């Protein structure tokens, strides 16, 4: 029987760990900062040395600090700062007898913001107030002036760096969400426009065809020639309507590739990858819809994993085929197979085309798709339902 995690180890929906999961990161990536707690064990080497009192205090205070740190990452946004304040209080209580606790103070100052929605100015004011309390208490106890000076400096500098990095990560996440929302709203607006156009077109046309058919039925015995003429006109109206419907649907689908190019530009530029591309050439709508899906997956993988500085999307078409090339100068090293690449191959194969990939390690990736215009139109298959997808611009499995 599998062991269940205690309730207090389950992350709150608005906790730091939950945010990391939403961003596709390792939930406990912030635990890497605990490396700096090595100073807890090194401080005695520069002060009074290791003795029994230091060992006993460390045995209970360090696990308590780790518990508070974990709770700051797991707790909801409203109560997470209380765990950070508890670290500060723990350090100040031990300040007279345990200089190693200065590390707890710095961690408490850094974690004070956690995932709270406050500005840098308010955070700095809170940290300055805590450091004022530390300076007053340390001066009263008799700490060396060097210690009294560098602890506030470290707390403020490290706090600003860590929290600016977190704020940047939050903005990137919000930007990615806005990209998806813009894409969704654009698709919804286009569907509504097409729906209105089809409603107006078919409503008028079907009404006209109905009138022609009723008139033909009434004239069938009295004036057969006129009845046949009405039927012929109704047939022509139906053919014209079918052509207009096809044109409207083609216009809806033809916007896919242009929209994906614009979306890829936003996504890559926000990831500090400069993208160069040109407007797509005319091509059949069924090819354009399939290439759009390939482009979306490739652009997402470049942004997430290629570590590229520049990317190029080139589209060329003639009477025989449409060719799309996606090139980046990232780390390369793409494996020949994988779920993501397999999904792309399935889509391209459904179009009757071929996919080539060249990805020497450390030299970027070149992905080339060629679709013959004479290929038979087949429905695009949905990718296999797997939780992982292979990165087309890196050697790791990525979620798509």
N, C-alpha and C positions, 0 to 999 in steps of 0.2 A: 504494500500500500504506500503510495507516494506521500511524502511529508508535505503538509500545507504550511505556507508562510504565515507567521503571526499577523494579526490585523495591523499592528503598528509598523510592519515592514512593507505594507502595500502602499504604493505612492498615491497621494491625493491627485485628483484630476488636474489641478493647477500647480502641481509641484514641479521642481526642477527636473526630477527623473521623468515625470510624465511628459514634460516639454521635450526632453531629449529623445524620448520614444517617438513623439510626433514628428520630430525632425529627421528620423531615421538614424539617429546616433546610438552608440552603446549607452544604455541607461545610466551607468555609473562612470561615465567619462570624466566627471568632475572629481572623482576620487584620485586622479593623477596628481592633484595639488597636494595630497597628503605626503608626497615625497619630501616636501619641505619640513615636515615634522622631524626630520633627521636632526634638526637643531635642538629638539628636546633632549636628545641623547648626547649631543656634542657640547652643550652649554657648560656642564660641570668641568669640562677640560680647560675652560678659560676662566673659571671662577674658583669655587672652593674645593673642587674635586668630587669624586664619587664617594658617597658614604651611605650608611644604612638608612638615614632619613631620606635621602634622595631616592633610594631604591623603593622604599615603602610608599612614598608619595606618588612616584611614577606608576607603581603597580595599580593604584586605584584611580589616579587622575587621568592617565592616558586613555584607558578604556572608556572612561566617562566622556572625555573629549571626543573620541571616535563615535560614541553613541550620539552625542549632540550634533556632530557633523553630519552623520547619516540622517538624523531627524530633520536637519535643516534642508536636506535635499528631498526628503520624502513628504514633509509637512505641506499643508496648503499655504497659499501665498500669504494669507492673513496671519498665520501663526509661525511661519518660518523664521522671521526676525527674532522671535523670542528665544529660539535655540542659539542664534548668534550672540544675543545678549547674555545668554547663560555661559557661553565660552568666555566672554569678557569678564563676567562676574567671577567665574572659576579662577581666571588668571589673577584678578585683583585680590581675591581672598588669599591666594597662595603667594602673593608678591613678596612678603617679608621673608619667607622661609624657602621659596622654591623659584629661583630665577628662570629655570627651564619653562615655567608657565608663561613667559613672555610670548612664546610661540602661540599659545592659546589666544592671547590677546589680539595678535595680528590676524589670526584666522577669523576671530569673531568680527573684527572690523571689516574684513574682506567679505564675509558672508552676510553682513548686515543687510545688504540690498537684495541678495539672492535673486528671486524672480519678481520682486515687487515692482509695481508700475510707478516708480518715482524718478524724478529727474536727477541729473548728476549734482546739481546745486544742493538739493535737499540731502542727498547722500553725503556730500562733503561736510555739510553742517553737522550732521549726526556723528560722523567720524571725528571731527574736530572737538566736539563736546566730550566724547569718550576719551580722546587723547589728553584733553585738559584735565580730566579726572585722573588719568594715569600719571601725568607729569606731577600733579599736586601730591598724589599718594607716594610716588617713587621718591620725590624730593624730601618728603617728611620722613620716609624710612631711611634715606641716606644712600640711595643708589648713585653710582658714579654719573657725572654729568654727560659722559659719552653715551651711556645707555639711555639716559633720559632724552637725549637728542635724537639718536638714530631709530628708536622704536616708533615714535610718531611719523618720522619720515618714511620708514618702510611701510607702515600701515597705510598711509595715504597713497604712496606711489603704487604699491601692489594692488590696493583696493581699486584705484582708478583704472589700472591696466586690465584687471580681471573683469571689472564691470563694464568697461567700454567694449571689451571683446564680447561679452554676453549681450550687450545692447545691439552690437553689430549683427550678431547671430540672430537675434529676434527680428531685426529689420529685414534681414535676408529671408527669414521664414515668412514674414508678412508680405514681402515682395513676391515670393513664389506663390503664395495664396492668392495675391491680387492678379497674377498672371492667369492662374486657373479660373478665377472669377471672371476676368475680362473675356477669356476664351469661351466660357460657358454662356455669359450674357450675349456675346456676339453670335454664338450659334443659336441661342434662343430667339434673338431678334430676327435673325435670318429665316429661321423656321416660321416665325409668325408672319413675316413679310411674304414668304412663299405661300403660306396658307391663305393669306388674304388675297393674293394674286390668283391662286387656283380657285378660290371661292367665287371671286368676281367673274373669272373667265368661264368656269364650268356652269355657274348659275345662269349667266346670259346665254351660253351656247346650248345648254340642255333645254332651256325654255324655248329657244328658237327651233330646236330639233323637234320638240314635242308639238309645237304649233304646225310645223311642216308635215309631221306624220298625221296629225288629226285632219289637216286639210286634205292630204292625199287619200285618207280613208273615206272622207265624205265625197271626194270627186271620183272615186274608183269606178263607179258604175255610170255616172253622168258624163264624165270627161276623162277617159282613160289616159289620153295623151298628157293632159294637164297633171293628172295624178302621178304619172311616171316622172314628169319634170320636177314635181315637188319632192319625190323620193330621191331623185338625183341630186337636188340641191341640199337635201338633208344629209345625204351621204358625204357631199363635199364639205359641208359645215363640220361634220364629225371628224373628217380627216384633218381639216384645218385646226380644229380644237386639239386633236391628238398631237399635231406638230407643235402647237403653242405650249401644251403641257410639257412635252419633252424639252422644249427650249427653256421653260421656266425651271424645271428640275435640273437641267444641265447647268444653268446659271448658278443654282444653289450649290451644286457639287464642285463647280469650277472654282469657287471662292476658297475651297479647302486649302490648296497649296499656298496661295498668297497669304492666307491667314496664318498658316503654320510657319512660313518664312518670317513673318512679322513677330510671331510669338517666339520663335527660336532666337531672333535678334534681341528681344527684350531679355530672355532668359540668359543667354550667353554674355551679353554686355553687363548684366547685373552680377554675373559670376567672374567678371574681369577677364573675359575672353572676347577679343575683338573679332567680329564676324564680318566677312565680306561675301556678298551675294548679289545676283542680278535678278530682275523680274523673270518669272518662268515663261518659256515660249508656249504658244498654243499647243494643246494636246487633247486627246479624248478625255472626257470627264472621268471615265472609269479608271484610266491610268492615273490621273491626277489625284483621285481619292486614295488609291493604294499607295502612291509615293508619299502622300501627306502623312500617313501613319508611320512609314519607315523613317521619314524626316523627324517626326516628333520623338520617336524612341532614340534615334541617334543623337539629336540635340540634347536631350535630357541626360544621356550618358556622358556626353562631352562635359556638360556643366558639372556633373557630380563627381566624375572620376578621372577624367583625362589629364588633369593638371596642365592644361594647355594655355597658351597665351594668345593664340590666333587660330581661327577656323575659316574654312572656305566652303561654300555650297555653290556648286556649278550645275546648271541645268541646260541641256541642249536637246534639240529635237529636229527631226527632218521627216520626210515622207515614210521612212522605214522604221525608225525607232526613237525612243526617248531615253536619254542617258542622264543620270543624276550622280554626281560625285560629291562626297562629303569628306573633307580633309581637315585634320588638326595636327598641331605640332606638339602634342602631349607625350606621355610616357610610352605609349604603344604597348606591345606585348600582348595583344589580344589572342586568345586561344582560338583554334579553328572551329570549335563547336561551343555550344552553350545555349541555355534556354532563350536568352535575348536574341542572340544571333539566329537561332533556329526559328524563332518567331518571325524575324525579318525574312528569312529564306522562304518561309511558308507564304507570307504575303506576296513576295516577289514571284514565287512559283505560281501562285494563283493568277497573277497577271500574265503568265507565260514568259517571264523574263529570267534574268540571271543576276546573281549577286557575287561580287568579288571583293575580297578584303586583303589588304597588305598592311601588316602592322609589326615591323621590326621593333624590338624592345629599345626604348629610348629615342625612337625616331618618328613618333607620331603614328597616326592611322589614316589610311586611305580606303574609303568604302565606295564602291562603284556599283550602281544598279543600271541594268539595261533592259528595257521593255520594248519588244517589237510591237509596232502599231497594228500589225496584222494578226496579233495573238487573239485567240478566242476569249471573250469575256466570261469570266467565271466568278462566282461569289467569293468575296474575301473571307477566309476562315478566321475565326477568333483564335487568339493565341491560346496555347494549352494552359489550363488553370494551375499554374505553379506559383508558389510564393516568391521564388527567386528568379531573376533574369540576368543573363550574362552581359556584362558591360562591353559595349562595342568600342570603347576607347580605353580600356584598362584590362587587367588580367584577373579581376575579381568578379564574383557573382554579385549582382546588384538587383535591388527591388525595383520593379517597374509597375 
